[in-house]
Amino acid sequence: PSPFEAIRFRWELWNRQTTVFYIALRLFLSIKMTQWKCNQLSMDDEEAQEEIWNETHEKNAKFLVSKLISLQGLWVKLGQFLSSR
């Protein structure tokens, strides 16, 4: 391969890796924020906690689906596997 192709390949690989890291970090922080919000509520308010978790799961699912589709390939298969569980 030409030097240009090698640079392009490395750039695409780096871009995919940083995208995957960003996705994981964003999901992790979203879950931690939800845990913090639920800890601020009283333990008796289970309905409010459940609503907060449902909103978080819905938001994260939409985000994850869009990102997995944009990454294509193996990530789509991973998303299909996770959604079947």
N, C-alpha and C positions, 0 to 999 in steps of 0.2 A: 504493500500500500504506500501511497505517496505521503509525504509529511503532512500535507493538508488533511488527508483522510484520517491519519492517526490523531491529529489534533481534534478534528471534528468528533471522532469516536470517543476520545477522552472527555471532551466537553459534554457530549450527550450522556455518557455514563455518570459524570459528576452531577449533571443536572437532575437525572433520575434519582440518584442517591440523596441529594439534598431535598428533593421533593418528598421522598419517602420519610426522611427524618422530620421534615416539617409536618407532614400528616400525623405521624406518631406523636410528636410534641404537642400539636394542637389538640388531639384527642385526649392525651394524658392531662393536659392543663384544664380542659373542659370538665373532665371527670373530677379532678381535684377541686375545682371551683364549685361543682355541684355538691360534693361531699361537705365542703365548708359551709355552703348555704344551708344544707340540711342540718348541720350541727348547730347552726344559729337558731333553728326552730326548736320549739319544745318537743319532747319525745311523744307527747300525746297527739300531736298534729300529723298523724301518719298520712292523711289524705293530701295535705299540702306537700309533704315530702315526696309522695308518689307522683304527684303532678309535676314537681320539679324534675324528678328523674325521667318521667315520660317525655317532657319537653327536651331534655338534654339528649336522650337516646334518639329522638326523632331528628333533631338538628344534626347530631353527629352522623347518623345513618345517611342523611341526604348529602352531607359533605363528603363522607367516605365513598359513597357510590360515584359521585361525580369525579373524584380524584382517581379512583381505581379505573374508571372508564378511560380517563385521559392518559393513564400510564400503560394501558393495554396489556396484551400478552398474559404473562403469568399472573399479574395482579388481578385481571378479570376472573381467572380461574380461582384464585384465592378468595375473591369476593363471593363467587358462586358457592364455594365450599362453606364459607362462614355463614352465608345466608341460609344454608340448608340445615344448620345446626340449631 
